[in-house]
Amino acid sequence: MSELINSEVFLAYSTYTTIVLLKMLLMGPLTGYFRVTRKAFVSQEDAWAHGARNEESRKILMKTDPEVERVRRCHRNDLENIVPFVGIGLLYALTGPDLSTALLHFRIFVGSRIFHTIAYLVPLPQPSRGVSWLVGLGVTFSMACRVLTTGMHL
């Protein structure tokens, strides 16, 4: 086990996984920031905490805002793509890939997720967001293929 932890591939995996997990983690506070600045809350207690002391004013602040929803969709997309990368990436690192190949996989995935967030939040015209999503998905599938072909015990 210590060989794995001391391997350069595992250290690269740990580094790049930490980057995308932190990026995903920051989407929560970003959603909160957009909710506060757009005054678009989902619960009565949040509306109350931001000055809506009566029922009528709370109803006004409890609304859906397009910009808040854009951040939430971006966060959800992270959950749908980063979580599989974390699991499959770990299994991939355990297959003992060449360091340069592993770095290529990890760096492309991280770059695609960062670009995806920028494309979603700016927003950039399509197909920029779609292509960045597809690139990240392709990387995850590539690592999954390596895992399956390396350890076929069917």
HELIX and SHEET records of a PDB file:
HELIX    1   1 SER A    2  ASN A    6  1                                   5    
HELIX    2   2 GLU A    8  ARG A   38  1                                  31    
HELIX    3   3 GLN A   44  ALA A   49  1                                   6    
HELIX    4   4 GLU A   55  LEU A   61  1                                   7    
HELIX    5   5 PRO A   66  LEU A   94  1                                  29    
HELIX    6   6 LEU A   99  LEU A  121  1                                  23    
HELIX    7   7 SER A  128  THR A  150  1                                  23    
END                                                                             
